[in-house]
Amino acid sequence: MIFLIIGGSASQKLAAKVAWKLQDTLSPIETRKFPDGERYIRIKGDIPQDVTVVQSTGYPQDENLMELFLILKNLKDLGVKNIKVVIPYFGYGRQERRFKEGEAVSAAIVAELLEAAGASEIFCINLHEKDMKKFFNIPVHEISAMPTIAEHLKEMDNPIIIGPDKGALGFAEEIAGILDCDCDHLEKVRLSPTKVETKPKSIDVKGREVVIIDDIISTGGTIVNATKILREHGAKKVVVACVHAVLVEDALLKIFAAGVDDVIATDTLRSEVSAVSVASLIAEKLEEV
Ligand code: R5P
């Protein structure tokens, strides 16, 4: 059976790596913009019944999403029966409920549109809101990037893996389990009615190599704050690891200026620190399913 992999313009390199790992055919897709900014899509060559599309929906989110919808609906119209959609970084995945009256629940809307466009199954790397799976009526396979990130940290000297908040403790525990090292998270302790201190919950970081792990780095504010605290508590080395390097504006500069020694991220999004590829994890999951 022939399987075809299509890389949308946000994820062509990653799609090529996945195709190579699976020994599948990488489709020559033509995608460009008309002079007025609208998107043109053409899928060339023979199209089999099973197709996998790889497209992250990070910045520019609206363009990447629109391109994905065009690819999916086009494949459906061309008779493809099974369309697996790999969305390494799921943009619009944060608003999974209506916080204020009248707000759009964007995660639910995007999920519905993906299904309507023809997606048969979804594959994602570390969804920010786990809850958003409930918006799909098709299978959603979430893959954790932590094993691959851990692999890139194994040369460190007995590090402590730290989540910048309690929500990131699960990532820290996963990596620490693989590397057989300590983990912790930062927590806010109220010292007085007017004074709050943020510090590692239970482990002393003095003189230790520390890894701060988070799913997303967006403005960098969370990492800058965590780095300052860890340096104040005597951390010898601070390495930052994340899955999705959203990196708004000068986030990376702020992070290095705060005293971070190194930043590593996966290639769910393209950036100058996206050195850890999730291609093998995606290929394994596609093969397993
Ligand atoms: C929050 O829940 C996330 O896990 C990240 O900590 C957050 O998205 C990071 O954002 P920023 O880089 O803007 O602080």
Residues whose N, C-alpha, C, O or C-beta is under 5 A from the ligand:
A	BS01	R5P	D214 D215 I216 I217 S218 T219 G220 G221 T222 I223
